[in-house]
């Protein structure tokens, strides 16, 4: 009878030790996994911004009346079309430090700023268009697109004019 009780005590003890070890491993590995996911998201977002920039150049070069569709998938973060600043901006807060905090950094004509916020980092990727008048739905307004599970169908069109109006709209 004693051996049977001892076997159960050992089984419970070994199970508890295994759970504690799994918990410790996850406590150290999970933040690194989150950081790697945020890094991949930032690289994907920069590629989306480059794609939008390329489409803006295309509709400008093709002339007035030209219109293109860009599908934008934002899992996290926010994409802002800012008519006041004539810019597009992507903001994201996560564990990945994209660049040196507090320092301005340029990559592919995008200005990138990283700011430390607690244990996380806020990354802003922005491109200003000095030669264009950026609008949203033919209005000078700021439009923010948040994270979504489905892609946004973003139309970019050249509405011409003396200030080269580049208009964004969503279907």
N, C-alpha and C positions, 0 to 999 in steps of 0.2 A: 504494500500500500504506500510506503514512503517513496519508493522509486517513481510511482506514477505521479504523485504530487510534485516531486522534484523535476520531472520532465516538463510539466506544465509551467512551473516557475521559470525554468530555463527558456522555454519557448517564448513566453511573454517577455522575458528580459531581452532575448536576442531580437525579437520583433521591435521592441522599444528602441534598442540601440540602432537598428537599421533605419527606423523612422527618423531618429535624431540625426544620423549621418546624411540621409537624403535631404532633410531640412537644411542642414548646414551647407551642403553642396548647392542647393537651390538658392540659398541666401547669397552666395558668392557669384554664382553663374547667371542668375536672372538679370541683375543690373547690366552685365556685359552683353547679354542677348538683347536687352532693350536698347543699349547704345548702338549695337550693330544694326538693329532694325531702323533706328533713327538716322543712322548714317546712310543706309540704303534709300530711305525716304527723301533725305536731303538731296542726294545725287539724282534721284528720279525727278524731284521737283525742279532742280536746276535744268534738267533736260526738257521738261515741259515748258519752262520759261524760255529756253532757247528756241523751242519749236514755235511758241507764240511770237517771239521776236522775228523769226524767219518768215512767218506768215505775214506779219506787219510789213516787212520789207517787200515781200512778193506783191501784196495788194497795192503798195505804193508804186512799185515799178510798173505794174500792169495798167495803172491809170484809174481815173475816176470811174466808179460803178463796179469795180472789181470786188468780189466777196469770196471769202474762204471759210470753211468749217474746221474747227479744231476741237477734238474731244479731249477734255481735261478731267482726269481722275485725281481727286484730292482725298486721300485716306485720312490725313490729319493736316492741320494747319489751315491757313486762310490765304486766298489769292484776292488781291484788291486791285481793281481798275480805278485809278484815281485821276479824275478829270481836272481837278484843281492843280495838281502837280504835273499833269501830263506824264504819268508813269504807271507801271505795273509793279506790284509788290507781292512777295510771298513771305509770310511770317509763320514761324514754327517754334514751339517750345518743347524741348526734349532733353535727353541725357547726352547727346552727342555735341561735342565742342567742334564746330565746323572750322572756325578760325580763332585767332587770338582775341580774347574778350577785350572790348573797348577799342580795338584797332579796325580801321576801314581796310577792306580787302577787295580787289577787283578780279573778277574771273569772267571771261567772255562778255565784256562790256556791262556786266552786272556789278553793282556795288553791294558788297556783303558785309554785314555788321553782326557780330556775336556779342551778346550781353549775358553776364552771369546773373541768374535769377534763382537765389537759394542754391539748391544742389543741381538745378537744371540750367540749360542755356537757351536763350531766345535768339534765334537766327532770323535776320531780315535780308532778303535778296530783292534788290530793286533796280529797275532800269528806267531812267528818265528820257523822254523823247522831246528834246528841245525843238526839233524841226516839225513836229506834228501837234495837232490839237486832238488829244485823246478824249473821246466822249463815250457815254454808255446810253444806249437807246436814244440816240440823238439829243442827249441832254448833258450838260456839264454837271455831273454828279459822281459821287463815290459809290462803287458797288463792291461788296465783299462776298466772296464765295467761300463757304465753310466746307469742312470735311464732309464727304458723302460716299456712299457705297456704290453709286452709279455715276458715270462720267457726265460732266456738263457738256452740252453741245454749244460751244461758243463760236459765234459768227463774228468775223472781223472783216470790215468793209472799208473801202476808200470812198468817202463822200465828197472828195475834191475840195474846192474852195480855195481862197487865197492863203489859208493857214494849213492846208492839207489835213482835213478832218479824217481821222481814223476812228471808226465807230465800232464798239463792241456790243453785242446783243446775245441773248440766250433764247433758244427755242424751247 
